[in-house]
Amino acid sequence: MDTQKFQDNLIKKYDWRFSKTMPQIPHWYLVKENLEEPDQKLFDEFAQFISENGEEKVFYSKNYYYLIIDEYKYWVIENILNRELLEKVEKDKKGENCNRKNNDFIRELDQRINSETVLFFDMDGVLIDTNYANYLSYKMAIHKIIHADISYNPNERFNRGVLKKMIPNLSKREYEKIIQIKNEFYKKHLSKTKLNDLVVDILKKYSKTNKTILVTNCREDRAVMTLK
């Protein structure tokens, strides 16, 4: 499948615009009428090429043809040529940027930390992300005691304060029972906790040369259970 002429005279020639009207589907586009006249004919050729060689899929009850070239997926809607960065490529690029930032951060730490520095590591939310496991434990406990359901908010840690605010009519007995069995349910959801790889790498590196202290507000038995 020879796409070189489309790449040289269309894809690489023009600056693609990001679609601000559909941020939920990040993609870029070219409008046919904004191209040079000879390239408008090439636009039509490329549209035909996509329909003959692409894969047909349904999008919002309409059928479109999608064609993958290198790291992008292309499709045409009337006079607009669209392209979307493939998910794997996007993830790889985000990963590269994240690794670069992490390396810069560790280099900065090296300049600030000496052998006398004492390092404190907060366990919940910093060293280990326990938010989802914590939410699932509350969810099961609430359902068992009052047969109610709660939804997950990734931007807020579910704790006793949130429990009182979300279900203000709880009796004292119901509240205490939920807290009690929530802690019992927690061990069932340990697989839902996630290590913060960057913080773990920092802990491993400096624990060999510096005094390190683990800080947490949770009970000792739960802390040990999570760390194991």
Number of C-alpha atoms within 10 A of each C-alpha: 6 6 11 10 11 17 13 11 14 19 17 10 12 13 11 16 13 16 14 11 8 9 9 8 10 13 19 18 18 21 17 18 12 10 16 12 11 9 17 17 13 18 25 15 13 21 22 14 16 20 17 13 13 18 13 15 11 9 9 6 7 7 10 17 21 20 20 17 13 9 13 16 17 21 23 23 11 9 14 16 20 21 25 18 17 14 12 10 13 14 12 11 12 12 12 12 12 12 13 11 12 15 13 11 12 15 11 11 12 10 8 9 13 12 9 9 13 14 15 12 16 14 21 17 15 14 22 18 16 22 22 19 20 22 23 21 24 25 21 19 24 23 13 15 14 12 10 12 12 15 8 13 11 10 7 10 16 20 13 13 9 12 17 12 10 12 13 10 10 15 10 9 9 14 19 12 15 25 17 12 17 21 16 13 18 22 15 12 16 18 10 14 17 15 15 14 12 16 18 14 13 15 19 12 11 18 14 9 13 16 13 16 13 12 13 13 9 11 10 10 8 14 16 10 12 18 11 7
